[in-house]
Amino acid sequence: YSPDIQLMLIKLSLLPMFSKEMLPEIGGCSPHEIIDVIRTNPFVISDHANATYSFQVVYKNFLSNCFIIEAEEQARIHRLAAQHYQQNGFVQESILSYVAAKAYDEAFAIMRTHPYEKLSHNTALFFFEMISAFPEEYAAEHPLVRIFKAMLQKILGNTREAKTLLEGMLEQYKDIPETAGEIHLTLG
């Protein structure tokens, strides 16, 4: 492969999946060239309509571990992908990419808009894993993140941990009525 195609494959290996529409924004080579390579690559998996593609795990890990993309470029790619996923209804992929881009506000906003009563165990577990990946400093500055995490713990059956977290927060935020109200509501 040409160096441009190699670089594009490395960039794409950062993502959980990709589509033809994303290629021009990610940049590096002609979308037609990369699609030709992707369609003939034995390590690429496509959906039935060839609308989305992903790399087999071994190939993805090889590319992402053997070749380094600068942090700013990685964040740019993840942010572009997250926006694309969000526009096309791929909730988990958008959250995953926003977290990878360190765009925690955007990731948390998506989680918060998901109807609580429709949270399956698997979705709650995914949200919990993603919110646990947020830096502690971010969570400390955004009490709703910690409240949401406690709510997820309750959904996952970790009521003792949720109660401990919320009771500690209640003492910390007792002088902020709105936050204290959210904590009381989550405590039940």
C-alpha positions as CSV (number, residue, x, y, z in Angstrom):
1,Y,0.0,0.0,0.0
2,S,1.0,3.6,-0.6
3,P,2.1,5.6,2.5
4,D,-1.2,7.6,2.3
5,I,-3.3,4.4,2.4
6,Q,-1.2,3.0,5.2
7,L,-1.8,6.2,7.2
8,M,-5.5,6.1,6.5
9,L,-5.7,2.5,7.7
10,I,-3.9,3.4,10.9
11,K,-6.3,6.3,11.5
12,L,-9.3,4.1,10.9
13,S,-7.9,1.5,13.3
14,L,-8.6,4.0,16.1
15,L,-12.4,3.7,15.5
16,P,-14.9,1.0,16.5
17,M,-16.4,1.3,13.0
18,F,-16.4,3.6,10.0
19,S,-18.3,4.4,6.8
20,K,-17.6,5.9,3.4
21,E,-19.1,9.2,4.5
22,M,-16.5,9.6,7.2
23,L,-13.4,9.2,5.0
24,P,-13.2,12.7,3.5
25,E,-13.2,14.3,6.9
26,I,-10.6,12.0,8.3
27,G,-8.4,12.6,5.3
28,G,-5.2,11.1,4.1
29,C,-6.2,9.7,0.8
30,S,-8.9,9.4,-1.8
31,P,-12.1,7.8,-0.3
32,H,-12.3,5.7,-3.5
33,E,-8.8,4.4,-3.0
34,I,-9.3,3.4,0.6
35,I,-12.7,1.8,-0.2
36,D,-11.1,-0.4,-2.9
37,V,-8.4,-1.4,-0.3
38,I,-11.0,-2.1,2.4
39,R,-13.2,-4.2,0.2
40,T,-10.3,-6.5,-0.7
41,N,-8.7,-6.6,2.8
42,P,-9.4,-9.9,4.5
43,F,-9.2,-8.2,7.9
44,V,-12.1,-5.9,7.3
45,I,-15.7,-6.8,8.3
46,S,-18.6,-5.0,6.7
47,D,-22.3,-5.0,7.3
48,H,-24.6,-6.6,4.7
49,A,-25.1,-3.3,2.8
50,N,-21.4,-2.4,2.9
51,A,-22.4,0.8,4.7
52,T,-20.2,0.4,7.8
53,Y,-16.9,-1.3,8.2
54,S,-14.7,-2.4,11.0
55,F,-11.3,-4.2,11.4
56,Q,-10.9,-7.6,12.9
57,V,-9.6,-7.2,16.4
58,V,-6.2,-8.7,15.8
59,Y,-5.6,-6.4,12.8
60,K,-7.0,-3.4,14.6
61,N,-4.7,-4.0,17.6
62,F,-1.7,-4.5,15.3
63,L,-2.3,-1.2,13.5
64,S,-3.1,0.8,16.6
65,N,-0.3,-0.6,18.7
66,C,2.5,-0.6,16.1
67,F,1.9,2.8,14.7
68,I,1.6,6.1,16.6
69,I,-0.7,8.9,15.7
70,E,-0.3,12.2,17.6
71,A,-2.7,12.8,20.4
72,E,-4.3,15.8,18.8
73,E,-4.9,13.9,15.6
74,Q,-6.4,11.0,17.5
75,A,-8.7,13.4,19.3
76,R,-9.7,15.0,16.1
77,I,-10.5,11.7,14.5
78,H,-12.5,10.5,17.5
79,R,-14.5,13.7,17.6
80,L,-15.3,13.5,13.9
81,A,-16.3,9.9,14.3
82,A,-18.4,10.6,17.4
83,Q,-20.4,13.3,15.6
84,H,-21.0,11.0,12.7
85,Y,-22.1,8.1,15.0
86,Q,-24.4,10.4,17.0
87,Q,-26.0,11.8,13.8
88,N,-26.6,8.2,12.6
89,G,-28.0,6.8,15.9
90,F,-24.9,4.8,17.0
91,V,-25.2,5.8,20.7
92,Q,-22.5,3.5,22.2
93,E,-20.0,4.2,19.4
94,S,-20.5,8.0,19.8
95,I,-20.0,7.8,23.6
96,L,-16.9,5.6,23.2
97,S,-15.4,8.0,20.7
98,Y,-16.2,11.1,22.7
99,V,-14.5,9.6,25.7
100,A,-11.5,8.6,23.6
101,A,-11.4,12.3,22.4
102,K,-11.6,13.4,26.1
103,A,-14.8,15.2,25.2
104,Y,-16.5,14.3,28.4
105,D,-19.2,16.9,28.3
106,E,-20.5,15.5,25.0
107,A,-20.3,11.9,26.1
108,F,-22.2,12.7,29.4
109,A,-24.8,14.7,27.5
110,I,-25.6,11.6,25.4
111,M,-25.9,9.4,28.4
112,R,-28.1,11.8,30.2
113,T,-30.6,12.0,27.3
114,H,-31.0,8.3,27.2
115,P,-34.4,7.4,28.9
116,Y,-33.6,6.0,32.4
117,E,-36.6,3.7,32.3
118,K,-35.3,2.1,29.1
119,L,-31.8,1.4,30.4
120,S,-31.1,-2.3,29.9
121,H,-28.5,-4.0,32.2
122,N,-26.0,-4.0,29.3
123,T,-26.5,-0.3,28.5
124,A,-26.2,0.6,32.2
125,L,-23.0,-1.4,32.4
126,F,-21.6,0.3,29.3
127,F,-22.5,3.7,30.6
128,F,-21.0,2.8,34.0
129,E,-17.7,1.7,32.3
130,M,-17.6,4.9,30.2
131,I,-18.4,7.3,33.1
132,S,-15.7,5.4,35.2
133,A,-13.2,6.3,32.5
134,F,-13.8,10.1,33.1
135,P,-11.0,11.6,35.1
136,E,-11.7,12.1,38.8
137,E,-11.1,15.8,38.5
138,Y,-13.9,16.1,35.9
139,A,-16.3,14.1,38.1
140,A,-15.4,16.3,41.1
141,E,-16.2,19.5,39.1
142,H,-19.5,18.0,37.8
143,P,-21.6,16.5,40.6
144,L,-24.2,15.3,38.2
145,V,-21.7,12.8,36.8
146,R,-21.2,11.3,40.3
147,I,-25.0,11.2,40.9
148,F,-25.5,9.6,37.5
149,K,-22.8,7.0,38.3
150,A,-24.6,6.2,41.6
151,M,-27.9,5.8,39.7
152,L,-26.1,3.4,37.4
153,Q,-24.7,1.5,40.3
154,K,-28.3,1.1,41.7
155,I,-29.5,-0.2,38.3
156,L,-26.6,-2.7,38.3
157,G,-27.5,-3.9,41.8
158,N,-24.7,-2.2,43.6
159,T,-27.0,-0.4,46.0
160,R,-24.5,-0.2,48.9
161,E,-21.8,1.5,46.8
162,A,-24.4,3.9,45.4
163,K,-25.8,4.8,48.8
164,T,-22.2,5.4,50.2
165,L,-21.3,7.6,47.3
166,L,-24.6,9.6,47.5
167,E,-24.4,10.0,51.3
168,G,-20.9,11.4,51.0
169,M,-22.0,13.8,48.3
170,L,-25.0,14.9,50.3
171,E,-22.7,16.1,53.0
172,Q,-20.5,17.8,50.5
173,Y,-23.4,19.6,48.6
174,K,-25.8,20.2,51.5
175,D,-25.6,24.0,50.9
176,I,-26.5,23.7,47.2
177,P,-30.2,23.0,47.1
178,E,-30.4,21.9,43.5
179,T,-27.6,19.4,43.8
180,A,-28.8,18.2,47.2
181,G,-32.3,17.7,45.7
182,E,-30.9,15.5,42.9
183,I,-29.0,13.4,45.5
184,H,-32.1,12.9,47.6
185,L,-34.1,12.0,44.5
186,T,-31.5,9.4,43.5
187,L,-31.2,8.0,47.0
188,G,-35.0,7.3,46.8
